[in-house]
Amino acid sequence: MPSSVQRKRVRKSPAARRAEIVDAAAHVALAEGLESITLRRIADDLDVRPGLISHYFPSAEELVAEAFGRAAGRELDALLPDQRSEGSPAHYLARFFALATGSAYDDVSRLWINARHLSRYRPALRERVEVQEAAWRERFASVIGDGVRDDGFRTDNPLLTAIHILVVLDGLGAHANTGTVDRPKAVTSMAVTTAERELGLESGTLSDLADTMTEADLARS
């Protein structure tokens, strides 16, 4: 016999509610694209009234920008954690390439393509894309700088080298939109071979390190 007692809603703090809304929007962005984010859609997904969403985000444009920032920021923290617990810069980069060039990140690659296209017309999103791009460049350059100091990397300009490698990764990310699943190894390894060349490392240094990594190595920062 079904219960006649209605489940009591838990009142959340403003910060918790806002985070919940952004998380829900980020999920939609990754699964369906930024265009699918509307205030009503997120309200339906969270089983709340649209007025609650608009209380925190008066326009969908603001929520779209926040959703992209949340998804892209999580990607950066997963691939290149700001606080490195152990391992040399070479191990850190090898872990990064092992994760970033896998199919698990195709959804995020599609999201970046989506965001860069839409940002031409949406100022709030354009600002957030620029913030995330800068965060990527700075963190990647920091790892390379540490490698120059401690791990035999050779480059006179860590930031320029970081940009060069990230441009190659962006190009590979475009494959996520093509439906191509059988990618040649020469293509999938292009970013890591570029990194080895630009950092003055012997061919195979980073890819060989990645091949020896266990699931536990890939899971920890």
N, C-alpha and C positions, 0 to 999 in steps of 0.2 A: 504494500500500500504506500503510495507516494506521500512524502511528508508535506504538510501544509505550512511548515515553518520556512519562511524565506531566509535565504542566506544573507547575513548581515554584511554590508559592504565595509571594507576596512578603509578608514580615512587616512590618506597618505599625506605626508608633508609636501609642501610645494616643490622642494628640491627632488624628492622621490618621484612625485607625479610627473614633473618635467622630464626627468631622466627616462621614465617609463615611456612617455610619448616619443621621445627622440629615438629610443631603442626600437620601438615598434616601427617608426618611419624608416630607420636604417635597415631593418629586416625587409621591408617592402622594396626599398631602393635596390638592395642586393638581388632580390628574387625577381623583381618585375621591372625595375627601372625607376628613375626619379620622377618621370612623368606620371607614374601611378600614385604618387603621394598627394592626397587631398585631405583637408581637415575632416571631411565626412568619412573617408575611407579609414583613417586612423582611429576615429571615434568608434566606428563599427568594429574594428579589430580589437579594440580595448573594451568594448561593450560599455561605452560612456556616451554622454550627449555631446554633439558637436560643439556646443557652447563651452564645454570644459576645455577642449583643444584650443579653441580660439582665444580663451582667456590667457593661455600661455603663449600662443603663436597667432597673433591677429591676422597674419596672412600665410598662405601656404608657401610662399617664397622663402620666408624665414625658416619654416620647418624643413623645406627641401635642403637649404644650405646646412642646417644643423645635422640633418640625417647623413648627408655626404661627409661632413666633418667627422661625425662619430664613426662611420664605417671605415673611412680612410685612416683615421687616427688609430683605430684598433689594428688595422693591417700593419701600419708602421710599427706599432708596439709589439706585434707578434713576430714580425720578420726581423726587425732591428731594435730590440729592447734597449731603452736608454741606459739602464743599469745592467752591465754585463757581469754575470756571477762568476764565470770562469772561462778559461780558454784564451788563446792568443787571437789577435785581430784576424789572422788567416783562418782559424777555426770559425770565428764569428761570421766572416764573409762566406765561407764554405757552407755553413748552416743556412745563411740567408739565401744563397743560390739554390740549394737543395729544396727549400720551401717555395721560393718565389717563382721558380720555373715549372712547378707542378700544376696539374689540372685543378687542384683544390682552390687555387687562387684565380681561376677563370672568371668567377662572378665579380670579383673585385676589379679585375682588368676591364670587364665590360662596364662597370660602374665608372671608372675613370674616363673611358671613352665617352660615355653618356654625359658625365658632368662637364667635360671640356667642351662638348658640343653645345649643351644648353647654356653654359656660362657666357656664351657670346651675347645672349639676350637677357640674362638674369644677373644683375649687379651683385646681389647678395651671394649668389652661388659663385660668381667669378672671384669675389674676394676670398671665399673659403677655399676655393681651388688653389689660389695663389698662396694662401697660408700653408696648406698641406704640401704643396710643391716645395716651398722654402724649408719646411720641416724635414722633408726627405733629403734635400740637398745637404742641409747642415749636418744631419745625423750620419749620412753616408760619408761625407767629407771628414767627419770626426773620426770614424773608424779607420779611414785611409790614413789620416794624420797619425793615429796611434801606431798603425802598421809601419809607417815610415820611420817612426822613432824606435819601435820595439821589435819589428818582425821582418825587416829586410825589404819592405815595399820601396819602390823607387819612383818618385814623381816630384816635380818641383811645385806642382799646384794641385793639392788634394781636392779642392772644390771643382776645378775644371775637369779633373779625372772622374770625380763622382758624377758630374753632369753627363760626361761622355758615356759612362756605363748605364746610367739611368735612361738615357735616350735610346740605347739599344734595347733595354728592358721594355720601354714603352712600345717600341716597334714590335717586339715579340708579343706583347699584350694584345696587339690588334688581331692576332690569330684567334683570340677567344671569341671574336665576333664572326668568324668565318665558318664555324662548324667543323673545322679540320681537326680530326682526332688523331690521325696517324702522322705525326710530325717527325721528320727525319732528325736523327740525333745531331747532325751538323747544325740544324736550326735551333733545337732546344738548348744546345750547349753554347750558342753564340754569345750570350751575355757573359758567361763565366770565362770563355776563351778571350773575350775582349778585355775582361778585368785582368786576367793573367798577363796579357800583353801590355796593357797600359800601366800595370804596377811593376813591370820588370820581373815577373815571376816565371819560373820554368813552366812550360806547357804541362798541364795536368796537376799542378800543385793544388789548386782549389777543388777541382773535380775529384781528384783522388781522395782528398780529405772528406769530401761529401759522401763518397762511396763507402767509407768506413764508419759512417755515423749510424748509430742505432736509433730506434724510435724515441728512446729516452733522451738521447742527445738533441734530437730535433725538437723535442717538447720543451726543453728547458732553455732559459736565456743564457 
